[in-house]
Structures are given as C-alpha cells and as structure tokens.
Amino acid sequence: MAASTRRTAKAAAGEEAVSGATERSLEDEIKQLQKDVAKLTEQLSKTGRHSYDTARKAAAVGMDQIKSQGESAYDDLRTGAENLEAQLTDAVREKPVTSLAIAAGVGFLFALLSRR
C-alpha cells in the first residue's frame, strides 16, 4: 500500500506541477495579450491622427481650388461688365438720339409696371 500511496503522491505532485505550469503559461499569455492590445490601441490612435491630418490637408487643397475658381469667375464677370459698359458707351456716342428714345421707352415701361 505504501507503493500505491507514493505513486498517488507522485501523480498528485506531477499534476500540481503541470497545473502550476499551466497557470504560469496562462498568466504569461494574458500579459502578452495585454501588451498586444496596448500596441493595437496605440496603432489605431496613430492611424486616426494620420487620417485626420490627411482629410484636413485635402480639405485645405479643395478650399484653395474653390477660392481660385471663385476669383477667376469674379474676374470674368467684371471683365464682361466692363466690356458691356464700353459697348453701351460706344453705342450712345454713335447714335445719341436712338439711345435717348430707347431710354425713354424703358422708363415708360417701368412706369406702367409700377402702377399695377
């Protein structure tokens, strides 16, 4: 019976050693997982900042393009208005009586429309 007790004690000690090793292994794996999660969190934070910076730069470039397009459209309109003014001035100088008659007719139409 002493032999069987020794075997049982050895088996129990072996199981405890395996159990202790398993617990240490699990603790090591948990620590490694915590480190991995911390690295992932840091990487996601960096990626988020990078995406924000990229979107901000793209928006700034788009804003600059829209601003330059607006300025170009404004310049085109101003040039067109100046050309129209020059043409009207030339027409009035060439035919002053006709211009005066047209102005009087337009004034009369506005007067009729404003009555109603």
Phi, psi and omega in degrees: 000330179296325179293319181290328178291321178295318179297317180296319179294319178295317180296319179295318179294321178295319178295320178295321179294316178295318180296317178296319179294321179295318179296318178296319179297318178294319178297318178297319179294321179295317178298319179296319177298320178297320177296318180296319179295320179296319178295317178298317179299316179296318180295319178296322178297315179297318180297319178297317178296319180296317179297319178298314180298319180296315180296322179295317179295319179297320178295321179295319178295316178298320179295319178297320179295316180295321178298316180293324177294320178296317178296321179295316178296320178297316179297319179297316179296317179297317178296319178297318179295319179296321178294318179296318178298318179295319179294317179295319179298316178296319180295319179294321180291325181284320184226079184292323182292316179297318180297320179294320179294319179295316180298319179294319179296318179294319178299319179296319179296319178296322179295318178295318181291326182285339177293323186277000000 
